[in-house]
């Protein structure tokens, strides 16, 4: 009898397979007390907007929570490192302990938590230094705890001025740099170059936009990924910049989107060509870039201004801001540049470009700059670094 009941249960389970009108299995096989469900075919849900909204909402929430969890764990870890560093500093100052206590402390932490990384004598010394140079916990929580520990180590190794350290940490957060890119930007002296282009923005842009626009451009621009072959024809430099577009955009800075190279303008019976055309996503305007391999000449400004006028008439949307011109030259006399710009109503910036920043810095700083190969290697790394 028991055998018959079992047989009937199995038969009932098999005969209970639900199928659609086309005979396709819909829910999978079921036995008494055991189910083998399967998801409905995608075709039954892809055309349903409400389902798509629900799916996207849940996927986005899961992704956000995962990111918040990672970021929260990173912040908690770095605050812990700061607290450990502060405690070490306090005890060493109070008790007069030397560096050997750090070696002992490292060994004891490892004994207490076998397999736990991050508490080597070297890292404990970094924690002590970290607490020393970031004395305010509120600032740590607002800035330093939001970037990876490796990035904080780079800031400690490469920068002595607390204002510089804070500037680069905040720039890393706003620009989404990896730790490798942070080190590269420090070595290329980005802070000293940012906002240094000679411009006429105060007289050609609204007050609320001229300061921000000025900070977008720098002087000089560093194109060391092009090599050191010396002066070449402009078209060759343009071609090289486009071939290294990822690195070129990184040097230009956040917000630049590439539109085209040698963009043709037909004016009457004459053709003109814009060297490089970009759109800036934060300034909400086109940026016309003209590249010269020689010294600045006043005539360059008139040509660039004409290109800007054409872009404003032909490409500019009603919601876009006035097109900005950026003239990149190999050398310039700033007084000549300022007088040349003074008669123009279109916003223009003039900056130099260099293949080797080391040519213009003191000899004692040159060893800290990366080689061409190091730049290539660093920029090829993935930007995501959890810690």
N, C-alpha and C positions, 0 to 999 in steps of 0.2 A: 504493500500500500504506500509505504514511504517512497518507494522507487517511482511509483506512478505519479505521486504528487510532485516529486522533483522534476520528473519528465514534463509534467504539465506546466510547471513554472517556467521551465526553459522554453517550451513551445510558446507560451503566452508572451514571454519576453521577446522572442524572435518575431512573432506575428504582430507585435505592437510597434514595429518600426514605422515612423511617420514619414510619408513621402509627399512631395509636391505633385501638382497635376502632371508634371513631366516625368514623374517616377524617380526624381532625385531624392536621396536621403536628406532629411532636413535636421533632425535632432539627434541622430545616431541611435545605436542599439541600446535597448534597456532590458534589464532583467530585474526580477523582484529584489528590491533592496540594493541593486547595483546599477549605476547609470554610466553611460559612455557618451556624454554630450559633445557636440561639435558646434563651432560658431556658424551662424548663417552665412551663406555666400555673400561676398562684398556687393554683388549686383543688387541685393535686396536692401542695402543701406546707403550706397553711394549717391543715389538720387534723392535722398531725404535730407533737406536742408537742416531740419531740427536735429537729426542725428549727427550731422557734420558739425554743428555748433557745439553739441554736447561733447563729442569726441575731442574737438580742438580745445575746448575749455578745460577738460580733465587733463589732457596731455600737457597743456601749458602750465597748469597748476602743479603737476608732478615735477615738471622740469624746473619751475621756479623754486619749489621746495627743496629739490636736490641741490640747486645752486646755493640757496640760502643756508642749507645745512653745511655745505663745503665752506662757504665764506664764514659762517658762524664758527665752525671748528677752527679755521685758520685764525680768526680774530681771538678766540679764546686761548689758543696755543700761544700766540704772540704776547697777549696780556700776561699769561703765565710766565713766559720768558722774561718779560719786563719785571715782574714781581720777584722772580728768582734773582735776576741781576741786581735789583735794588737791595734785596736781603743780603747778598754777598757783599755789596759795597758797604752797607751799614755795618756789618759785622767786621769787615776788614778795617774799617776806620775806627770802630770802637775797641776791637781787641788787638789791633796791630798785626793781624795775620798776614802772612806773605802769600805768594802765588801757589805754594805747595798745597795749601788747604783746598784749592780747586781740584787738584788731582785726586785727593782723598775723597772729596765730596762726589766727584764723578763716579768713582769706584763704588761708593756706598749706594748711590742712586741705582746703578746697574744691578747691584746685589738685591736691592729692594724690589726692582722691577726688571727681572731678566728678559732680555729680548727687546726692551724698550729703547728705541734710538733717539738721538737728538741731545744726549747729555754727556757728550765727550768733553774732556777738559777744554779743547779748542772752542766748542760751542758755548760752554759755560762762560768763557772769557768774552765771547761775543755778547752774551746776555748782560754781563757786567758793563761792558762798553755801551750797549744799547740803552740801559737804564741811566747811564751817565750822561749821554748826549741827548736823550729825550726825558728830561726830568719831570715833565708834566704828564700825568696819566691821561688826562682828558685829551690832549693832543695825540697821544699814542692811540687811544681808542678811535679818534676821529680820522686819523690818517695812517699812521704806521701799521696799525693792526689790520688794515684793509688790504695790504699788499703782502706778497709772499715773504717768508723769512729770508729766503735767498736774496730778494731785492733789498731788504733791510741790511743784510750783510754787505751788499755792494755799496749802499749809501755810506755805511760806516768806513769801508775801505777807501773809497774814492773822494769823499767830501769831508772837509773840516768845518766849514761855516754852517751853522744851524739853519740860516735862512736859505742857503743853497739846498741843503738836505730837504727842507720842507717843500721848496719849489719843485724839485724833481719828484718827490713822493706824490704831491698833488697832481703833477703833470702825468705821471704814470697812471694814476687813477682815472683822470679825465680822458686820456688817450688810449687806454687799454693796452699799454705796452707789456711785453713779456719782460722777465728779468734780464735776458740777454740784450734786448733793445734798450732797456734802461741804462745798462752799462755802456752801450754804444753811444747813446745820447749824451751821457756825462762826458765821455772821452772826446766827443766832437764839440763840446762846449756849447750845447744848444742854448742854455740860459743866457749866455753872453751874446749870442747871435739873434735871438728872438726879438722881433720888433725893432730891429736896427736898420731896416731899409730906409732910404731917403724917399719920402713921399710928399705929395701935396694933398693928402687926405683931409687935413683939418679945414681946408678951404673948398673942398669939392664934395665932401660927404656930410650928411647930417651929424650933428654933435654926438648923438647917441650911437652912431655906427662907426665914426672915424677912429676912435681909440681901439675898438675891437678889431677893425680891419687892419690897423697898423700892427697889432700883435700877431696877426696871421702870417705876415711876411718877415723874413729875416735877412741878415747880411753878415758874412757871405753865405751863399749856399755851397754845400760840400758835395761834390760829385766824384768822390774818390773811387767809386765803383767803376768809373770809366777807364781807370788806368792812368799812367803818367807819360803818355806819348808826346805831350806838349801840345801846342796850338794846332788845331785842325780846322777843316772847313766846317761852317755852321751846320750844313746838312748832315755831315757825318756825326757831329755831336748830337743833333736831334735824333738821328737814327739810333744811336747808342742809348740815349735816354729812354726812348720807347722800348728798346730791347730789354732794358732794366727797369721796366715801368713800376714794378712793386717797390724797388728800392728808391726810385725817383719820387713816387708818391709819399713814401715814408719821410724822405727829406723835405718835401714840400710841407708836410704836416697834415694834421687831421682835417677832414672835410673836403679835400680835393677829389673830384671825379673826372677822369680823363674823357674828353669828348673827341678829339682828333688831332692829327698832325698834318701840316701843310694843307690847312682848310682853305679851299679856293673861294675867292671873292671876285665876282665879275662886276666891274664898274665901267659902264659904257663899253668901249671897245678894248679895255685893258683888264688883265687878270692880275690879282694879287693873292698872296698865300700867307695865311697866319701860321707861324712856326708851330705853336702848340696851343690848343684851346682846352680849357678846363671849366668845370662848373663847381662852385663852392657851396656845399650843402648847408652850411651855417650862415654864411654871408648872404645866401640866396641870390647869387649873381654869377655871370660868366666871368672868367679870368683869361685874358689874352696874354700869352707869354711869348715874348720875342727874345731870341738868344743871339748874342753877338760874341765872336771870338776875339774881338779887339777892345780898345779903350772906348769909353763913352764919347759919343758925339751928339751935340744938340739936335741934329737932324733926325736921330732915331726916335725922339719923342713925338715929332709930328706924324711920322709913319704909324707909330703905335696908336696915337690918338685917333687917326683915321680908321684903323681897324676896329677900335672900340665903338666908334660911331656906327659903322656898318653892322656890327653884331647887335647893338642896341636896336637898330631899325629892323633887322631881318630875323634875329633869333630870340631876342629878349621878349619874355612873356610880360603881360601887364602887371603881374605880381612880383616880377624880378626887380632887384635893385640895379642901379647903373653898373655897367660892365667896368671891371677894374683891369688896368694894364700893368704887367710886370715885365720890366726890361732887365735882362740878365747880361752883364758885361764882364769882361776879364779885368777891367780896371776903371777907376773913375776919380775925378776931382769933385769932391762934394759941393764946393762952392759953385762950380759950373753946372752941376746937376740941379741945384736948387734954383738957380736963375733960369735954367732951361724949362723947369717945371712951372715956374711962377705964372706964365701966360696961358696956361691950359686949364680948362674947366672940367675935363674928364679926370677921374681919379687914377693916378699913376704912381707906381713905386719903382725905384731903381736900386738894384743890388748887384754885387759881384758874385761870380761863381768860381770855385777853385777845385782843382783836382786833388790837392794835398793841403789840408789845413795845417800840417806841420811846418809849411813854409813860412807861416806868419806867427809862430808862437816861440817862446823861449826854449832853448835847448834842453833845459832841465825838465820840461814837461813832455818832450817828444816821446820818451820811453813809455808813457802811459797811454799813448794813442794806439788804436788797433791797426794791424796790418790790413792790406787789401783782402788777404785770404781770411783773416779773422772776421772781417765785416761780412764777406760772402757766407761764411759758415754760420755766423750769428743770425743773419737774416733768413737763412734757410730753415731755422728751427721753428717748430710750431709755437704759436703765441700762448698757448694754454700752459700755465704752470701753477699747480695747486699749492706748492709750498717749497 
